[in-house]
Amino acid sequence: MKFKEFLSNFEDLVEASPSEILGEGDKILVLSDLHLGNGGGRDDFLHNRDLALASLGRFYLPGGWKLVLNGDIEDLSKFDFAPIRGAWTELYDILDAFHAEGRLRRIVGNHDLGLVLEKDNPYPALPSLRYEWGGRRLLLFHGHQASGYYLRHGDLQDFALRWIARPLGIRNGSVAGDSRKRYKTERRIYRAARILGLVAIAGHTHRPLFESRSKWDSLRFTIEALIEEFSEATDDRRDEIRDLVAVYREELERMKRRDRRLDKLRSLYDEGSLLVPCYFNSGSGTGRNGFTALEIADSGIGLVHWAEGGTRPYIESEAVESQTLAETGYTRYVLRREGLARIFDRIELLTLGEGPGGPRSSQGWAAGRITPLPPKRTMSPPPRG
């Protein structure tokens, strides 16, 4: 799929999205890629069951948070909807409570797209959701729309998963498990969000991203900042910096040992020299050591990691805030946090020169800086049957 083709469809998605005002007092949790199954050995979320029930039922629900489920909550490529509902009754009771108070929004992904045709699904299924904040836009969508294969063969993909892969017990070869497809998808989303001057919040790739930076990027930048600080630091601070650099270097080595191929660790830098903070990803709920999510609250956005006690030293060192739920041993770590005003100001300043009012503006077209897009195509319709 050519990028111009995706950009044209992405614009359509933005404009067609249901829109809500993001108020100063709103608190929103964005959660994606739980891949709920039937509670058996092939259920990818089973090991995080108690952690999810505690965090949602004892922290977010009583705390007045809104919940946005950003796609691939159920894994309908492997299981029917009824067995999933039966295996996760406690979780659906919590979702029902959010829904009853008007605090639940449901966005579909490629693994739960069939919900749009599911009669027993109690929650409206949306293709995307747009928040308006002071004249600026945040688009929440799952992210599979950036896959060239999905755009061209959405119906065929659903057919293959439902009638071939699932009966034969073949695991789905998703973008999250293919590094090359994953980074192509991420780059498309990043470039489109940058051009349109908005914040894109997605899931799909299972890789948490904050301000367009991967964990690999963040670790390297943090180490460089600590080294720069070292020469002017006090003796006590130098000891602290040594310890921190050692922890972060060990985490980098752990990532290299786990992923082995360096292309899995590449950043999202495009042709420009500056990375624009326009793309965020909530990661997934299927992590071995807990799950990640995004929080939009207090006119800011944060990347959080929920885990049981005794998490890795990197998490303990990196967290700007941590809070343990009483009588559970489960801890919420805030790994990154930034104000929306600062994020949007940086988006505006870092894209200056790409055309007054944004690179897709009428002035940009007139100056000849933008190549016209091909005729618009619509997204593939939901599969029938």
C-alpha positions in Angstrom: 0.0 0.0 0.0 1.4 3.4 -1.0 1.5 5.9 1.9 -0.5 8.5 0.0 -3.3 5.9 -0.3 -3.3 5.3 3.5 -3.1 9.1 4.2 -6.2 9.7 2.1 -8.1 6.9 4.0 -6.7 8.2 7.3 -8.2 11.6 6.6 -11.6 10.0 5.9 -11.4 8.1 9.2 -10.6 11.3 11.1 -13.4 13.2 9.6 -16.0 10.4 10.0 -15.1 9.6 13.6 -17.6 10.2 16.4 -16.4 13.3 18.3 -16.4 14.1 22.0 -15.1 17.1 23.9 -12.2 16.3 26.3 -12.9 18.3 29.4 -10.4 19.4 32.1 -11.8 17.0 34.6 -12.1 14.0 32.4 -10.0 10.9 33.2 -9.7 8.3 30.4 -8.0 4.9 30.4 -7.1 3.6 27.0 -6.7 -0.2 26.9 -6.1 -2.4 23.9 -5.1 -5.9 22.8 -6.3 -8.1 25.6 -7.1 -11.0 23.2 -9.6 -12.6 25.6 -10.2 -16.3 24.9 -12.2 -19.1 26.4 -10.1 -19.3 29.6 -8.1 -22.3 28.4 -4.4 -22.7 27.5 -4.7 -20.7 24.3 -6.1 -17.7 26.1 -3.4 -15.0 25.8 -4.8 -12.8 28.7 -5.3 -15.6 31.2 -2.1 -14.9 33.2 -3.2 -11.2 33.7 -6.8 -12.0 34.8 -6.5 -11.1 38.5 -4.3 -8.1 37.8 -6.9 -6.7 35.3 -9.9 -7.4 37.6 -8.2 -5.6 40.5 -7.0 -2.6 38.5 -10.3 -2.0 36.6 -12.6 -2.9 39.5 -10.8 -1.4 42.4 -9.0 1.6 40.8 -10.5 2.9 37.6 -14.2 2.1 38.1 -14.5 3.7 41.6 -12.1 6.4 40.6 -14.5 7.9 38.0 -12.4 7.0 35.0 -13.9 6.5 31.5 -12.7 3.4 29.7 -11.8 3.2 26.1 -11.3 -0.3 24.8 -9.2 0.3 21.7 -9.6 -2.9 19.7 -8.7 -6.6 19.9 -10.3 -7.1 23.3 -11.8 -10.5 22.3 -9.9 -12.8 20.0 -12.6 -13.8 17.6 -10.1 -15.2 15.2 -9.6 -18.2 17.6 -12.8 -18.3 19.7 -16.6 -17.7 19.3 -18.0 -14.8 21.3 -20.2 -16.9 23.7 -17.4 -19.0 25.2 -15.3 -15.8 25.7 -18.2 -14.2 27.6 -18.7 -17.3 29.6 -15.0 -17.5 30.6 -14.7 -13.8 31.6 -18.0 -13.1 33.5 -16.2 -11.1 36.2 -14.5 -8.8 33.7 -17.7 -8.3 31.7 -19.5 -7.4 35.0 -17.0 -4.6 35.4 -17.4 -3.5 31.8 -21.2 -3.5 32.3 -20.7 -1.2 35.3 -18.7 1.3 33.2 -21.3 1.0 30.4 -24.3 1.6 32.7 -22.7 4.9 33.8 -22.0 6.0 30.3 -18.2 5.6 30.8 -17.4 2.9 28.3 -16.3 3.4 24.6 -15.7 0.4 22.4 -13.5 0.6 19.3 -13.0 -2.5 17.2 -9.8 -4.0 15.9 -9.0 -6.7 13.4 -9.4 -9.6 15.9 -12.8 -8.4 17.2 -14.2 -6.8 14.0 -17.0 -9.4 14.0 -18.5 -7.6 17.0 -20.2 -5.2 14.6 -22.4 -8.1 13.5 -22.6 -9.8 16.9 -26.2 -9.7 18.2 -25.2 -10.5 21.8 -22.6 -7.7 22.0 -24.0 -5.2 24.5 -21.7 -2.3 23.7 -21.8 -0.1 20.6 -18.8 -0.9 18.4 -17.0 2.1 16.8 -14.3 2.2 14.1 -12.6 5.1 15.9 -13.2 8.0 18.3 -12.0 11.6 18.1 -11.5 13.8 21.2 -11.5 17.6 20.8 -9.3 19.5 23.2 -9.0 23.3 22.9 -9.4 23.1 19.1 -6.9 20.3 18.8 -7.6 16.7 18.0 -6.8 13.3 19.4 -7.8 10.3 17.3 -8.2 6.9 18.9 -8.3 3.9 16.6 -6.9 0.4 16.7 -4.3 0.7 14.0 -4.9 -2.2 11.7 -6.2 0.3 9.2 -2.5 1.1 8.5 -1.9 -2.5 7.3 -1.7 -2.7 3.5 -2.9 -6.3 3.5 -6.0 -5.4 5.7 -6.9 -2.4 3.5 -6.9 -4.5 0.3 -8.1 -7.9 1.7 -10.0 -7.3 4.9 -12.8 -9.7 4.0 -10.3 -12.4 2.9 -8.4 -12.0 6.1 -11.4 -12.6 8.2 -12.5 -15.6 6.1 -9.0 -17.2 6.5 -8.8 -16.6 10.2 -12.4 -17.8 10.9 -12.6 -20.8 8.6 -9.1 -22.0 8.0 -6.7 -20.9 10.8 -9.0 -21.4 13.7 -10.3 -24.9 12.9 -6.7 -26.1 12.2 -5.4 -24.5 15.4 -3.1 -22.2 13.5 -2.0 -19.1 15.4 -2.6 -15.9 13.6 0.5 -14.3 12.1 -0.3 -10.8 13.2 1.6 -7.6 12.8 2.6 -7.7 16.4 4.7 -10.8 15.7 6.3 -9.6 12.5 8.8 -6.9 13.1 8.9 -5.7 9.5 5.1 -5.3 9.2 5.0 -3.8 12.7 7.4 -1.0 11.9 5.8 -0.3 8.5 2.5 0.1 10.3 3.9 2.4 13.0 5.6 4.6 10.5 2.5 5.0 8.4 0.5 6.1 11.5 3.3 8.4 12.6 3.7 10.2 9.3 -0.1 10.6 8.8 -0.5 12.0 12.3 2.4 14.4 11.8 1.0 15.7 8.5 -2.5 16.3 9.9 -1.1 17.8 13.1 -3.0 15.6 15.5 -2.3 13.1 18.2 -2.9 9.5 17.1 -3.5 6.8 19.8 -3.4 3.2 18.6 -2.8 -0.3 19.7 -2.4 -3.3 17.3 1.4 -3.6 17.3 1.6 -4.5 21.0 4.5 -2.1 21.4 4.0 0.8 23.9 5.0 4.1 22.4 5.1 7.5 24.1 5.5 10.7 22.1 6.5 8.6 19.1 9.4 7.1 21.0 9.9 3.4 21.5 11.3 2.1 24.8 14.6 1.6 23.0 14.6 5.3 22.1 13.7 6.4 25.6 16.4 4.4 27.2 19.1 5.7 25.0 18.0 9.3 25.4 17.8 8.9 29.1 21.3 7.5 29.3 22.6 10.3 27.2 20.9 12.9 29.4 22.4 11.3 32.5 25.9 11.3 31.0 25.6 15.0 30.1 24.5 15.8 33.7 27.3 13.7 35.2 30.2 16.2 34.8 28.4 19.0 36.7 26.8 16.8 39.4 27.6 16.5 43.1 29.3 13.4 44.4 26.1 12.0 45.8 24.3 12.6 42.5 27.2 11.0 40.5 26.8 7.9 42.6 23.1 7.9 41.7 23.8 8.5 38.0 26.2 5.6 38.0 23.5 3.3 39.4 20.9 4.5 37.0 23.1 4.2 33.9 23.9 0.6 35.0 20.2 -0.3 35.3 19.3 1.2 32.0 22.3 -0.4 30.2 21.3 -3.8 31.6 17.7 -3.2 30.3 19.0 -2.4 26.9 21.1 -5.6 26.9 18.1 -7.6 28.0 16.1 -6.2 25.1 18.8 -7.1 22.7 19.1 -10.6 24.0 15.3 -11.1 23.9 14.8 -9.6 20.4 18.2 -10.5 18.9 17.4 -8.7 15.6 18.3 -5.0 15.8 15.5 -4.1 13.3 13.0 -4.9 16.1 14.5 -2.1 18.1 14.7 0.6 15.5 13.1 4.0 16.2 10.4 5.7 14.3 12.6 8.5 12.9 11.6 9.5 9.5 13.4 11.6 6.9 13.5 14.6 9.2 16.0 15.2 12.0 13.3 15.8 14.7 10.8 13.3 16.1 7.4 14.8 16.4 5.4 13.7 19.5 2.3 12.8 17.6 2.0 9.0 18.0 1.1 7.1 21.1 0.5 3.3 21.5 -1.0 1.7 24.6 0.9 -1.6 24.1 -1.0 -4.6 25.1 -2.6 -6.6 27.9 -0.8 -9.8 27.1 2.6 -9.0 28.5 4.3 -11.6 30.6 5.0 -9.2 33.5 1.8 -7.2 33.5 0.1 -4.9 31.0 0.5 -1.4 29.7 -2.1 1.3 29.0 -2.4 5.0 28.4 -4.1 7.5 30.8 -5.5 10.8 29.7 -6.1 12.9 32.8 -5.5 16.4 34.2 -5.0 17.8 30.7 -2.1 15.4 30.1 -1.3 11.9 29.0 0.7 9.1 30.7 2.0 5.7 29.9 1.3 3.2 32.7 2.4 -0.3 33.5 0.5 -2.5 35.9 2.4 -5.4 37.5 2.6 -7.6 40.6 5.2 -6.7 43.2 8.8 -7.3 42.5 8.9 -6.0 38.9 12.1 -5.4 37.0 14.6 -2.8 38.4 14.2 -0.7 35.2 10.5 -0.2 35.9 11.2 0.8 39.5 13.9 3.3 38.4 12.1 4.7 35.5 8.6 5.3 37.1 7.8 8.9 37.8 5.0 7.7 40.2 3.9 4.3 41.6 0.9 3.3 43.7 0.1 -0.1 45.1 -3.5 -1.2 45.5 -4.2 -2.1 49.2 -4.3 -5.8 50.0 -3.4 -6.9 46.5 0.3 -6.4 45.9 -0.5 -5.0 42.4 1.2 -1.7 41.5 0.5 1.0 39.0 3.7 2.5 37.6 3.5 5.8 35.6 6.4 5.5 33.2 5.9 8.7 31.3 3.7 11.7 31.7 3.3 15.0 29.7 0.8 17.8 29.4 -1.3 18.0 26.3 -0.5 21.7 25.8 3.2 21.0 25.7 2.7 18.0 23.3 0.6 20.0 20.8 2.9 23.0 21.1 5.8 20.8 20.2 3.9 19.3 17.3 3.2 22.8 15.9 6.7 24.1 16.4 8.4 21.0 15.0 6.4 21.0 11.8 6.9 24.7 11.1 8.0 25.2 7.6 5.9 22.4 6.2 3.2 24.9 5.2 1.3 27.6 7.1 -1.6 26.1 9.0 -0.1 22.6 8.5 1.5 20.8 5.5 -1.9 19.9 4.0 -3.1 23.5 4.0 -4.2 25.4 1.0 -1.0 27.5 1.2 1.0 24.2 1.1 -0.8 23.1 -2.0 -0.3 26.4 -3.7 3.4 26.5 -3.0 3.8 23.1 -4.6 5.2 21.5 -1.5 2.6 18.7 -1.5 2.0 16.1 -4.1 -1.7 15.6 -4.8 -3.2 12.4 -3.5 -4.9 9.8 -5.7 -8.7 9.5 -5.7 -10.0 8.6 -2.3 -10.9 5.0 -1.4 -13.1 3.9 1.5 -12.0 1.5 4.2 -12.9 -2.1 3.6 -16.4 -2.8 4.9 -16.9 -5.3 7.8 -17.0 -8.9 6.7 -20.4 -10.4 6.0 -21.7 -13.4 7.8 
